[in-house]
Amino acid sequence: MDKQWAEVCCQVPAGLVDLLADFLVELSGNGVSIDNRALDTFTLDGIEELDTATVRAYFDPATDMAGQIAQIERFLGDNAAAFGGAPIPAPTVTLIRDEDWATGWRQHFVPTRIGRHLVIKPTWEPFAPEPGDQVIELDPGMAFGTGTHPTTRLCLEALETLGRPDRVLDVGTGSGILAIAAVRLGARQVIGTDIDPDAVIVAGENCALNGVEVELVTTPLALIPGRFDVVLANILAEDLVRMAGDLAAKVAAGGHLILSGILTEREAFVVEGFGRSGLALVAVSREGEWSCLVYRNEG
Ligand SMILES: C[S@@+](CC[C@H](N)C(=O)[O-])C[C@H]1O[C@@H](n2cnc3c(N)ncnc32)[C@H](O)[C@@H]1O
């Protein structure tokens, strides 16, 4: 049977988060998680701080949960005054299965066909390719990009329709999935860049797994030399618009820019943001709540 955990959830003043997290790690002997805000950007510059945050801790349910909760309530009561004085809601306890907590995502990651010939295959799953299939083996680790997310899928579909590119730049490479696909589709030179050094390590492992050569860097976009036949950026609307000038400058004459990570409700915002980029919008595709825009440098 799957192991179970008692998930204790505390909503506390933002200033108390670090102190509480340390206390809960000590008390539970396990890690804690702090809920992320749903932001449309990877950059925190100019983002207003929230007043409260949610901290979750994980206990073995066989332990004395009533005793643990009493200790947590005492800790919250002792600290409430120092952090605004408002009463802190009582922690809630939910029983969850281990698979939900740590590795549940693996169940949903099965070999997936995308476009006509691309197949994304988890390293641990068997798969019998059909003639012409381009199989990408992947273990995303903690980096984003299994191909199961619509933003990645939309990018891969758009990339395949553009035929065989020569030079490709993958901005925000994550697991390296788009960069590897570009090589599989025949690109001669591919550069993948990410602001997250851990993502670059995972991307490197995935490139090695697939026997493909991709130059992986953490170099800021503006400092990457040259122009590319295809520039891919599956980031988020705010970031794409902020980077519009640098992204457009990297597209060679006759080349394409594929933008993804855009909630459809933010599509108009991105179209407007690229209005003065000098590129022409040539295709829009959508899946679920996500949009993907393809621009062309007509110059
Ligand atoms: C949504 S993931 C995309 C991963 C993968 N390319 C895919 O399509 O599945 C976005 C990635 O962009 C990276 N990122 C965010 N802002 C960036 C920036 N300004 N320059 C480069 N990478 C960035 C993040 O660290 C993250 O790995």
The ligand as a Tripos MOL2 file, in Angstrom:
@<TRIPOS>MOLECULE
LIG
   27    29     1     0     0
SMALL
NO_CHARGES

@<TRIPOS>ATOM
      1 C1          7.9000   27.1640  -18.7470 C.3       1 LIG1
      2 S1          9.5700   26.6970  -18.6220 S.3       1 LIG1
      3 C2          9.8710   26.1120  -20.2800 C.3       1 LIG1
      4 C3         10.7340   24.8830  -20.3440 C.3       1 LIG1
      5 C4         10.8310   24.2490  -21.7280 C.3       1 LIG1
      6 N1         11.4590   25.1500  -22.6660 N.3       1 LIG1
      7 C5          9.4690   23.8450  -22.2510 C.2       1 LIG1
      8 O1          9.0060   24.3980  -23.2320 O.co2     1 LIG1
      9 O2          8.8430   22.9570  -21.6570 O.co2     1 LIG1
     10 C6         10.3480   28.2760  -18.6100 C.3       1 LIG1
     11 C7         11.8360   28.2580  -18.3360 C.3       1 LIG1
     12 O3         12.3160   29.5720  -18.6160 O.3       1 LIG1
     13 C8         13.3100   29.9260  -17.6770 C.3       1 LIG1
     14 N2         13.3750   31.4030  -17.6940 N.ar      1 LIG1
     15 C9         12.5470   32.2960  -17.1150 C.ar      1 LIG1
     16 N3         12.9110   33.5640  -17.4090 N.ar      1 LIG1
     17 C10        13.9930   33.4690  -18.2170 C.ar      1 LIG1
     18 C11        14.8490   34.4230  -18.8540 C.ar      1 LIG1
     19 N4         14.6520   35.7220  -18.7160 N.pl3     1 LIG1
     20 N5         15.8840   33.9670  -19.6120 N.ar      1 LIG1
     21 C12        16.1020   32.6320  -19.7370 C.ar      1 LIG1
     22 N6         15.3440   31.6870  -19.1380 N.ar      1 LIG1
     23 C13        14.3040   32.0880  -18.3930 C.ar      1 LIG1
     24 C14        12.8380   29.2660  -16.3980 C.3       1 LIG1
     25 O4         13.9000   29.0790  -15.4950 O.3       1 LIG1
     26 C15        12.2400   27.9460  -16.9150 C.3       1 LIG1
     27 O5         13.2000   26.9120  -16.9180 O.3       1 LIG1
@<TRIPOS>BOND
     1     1     2 1
     2     2     3 1
     3     2    10 1
     4     3     4 1
     5     4     5 1
     6     5     6 1
     7     5     7 1
     8     7     8 2
     9     7     9 1
    10    10    11 1
    11    11    12 1
    12    11    26 1
    13    12    13 1
    14    13    14 1
    15    13    24 1
    16    14    15 ar
    17    14    23 ar
    18    15    16 ar
    19    16    17 ar
    20    17    18 ar
    21    17    23 ar
    22    18    19 1
    23    18    20 ar
    24    20    21 ar
    25    21    22 ar
    26    22    23 ar
    27    24    25 1
    28    24    26 1
    29    26    27 1
@<TRIPOS>SUBSTRUCTURE
     1 LIG1         1 GROUP 0 **** ****
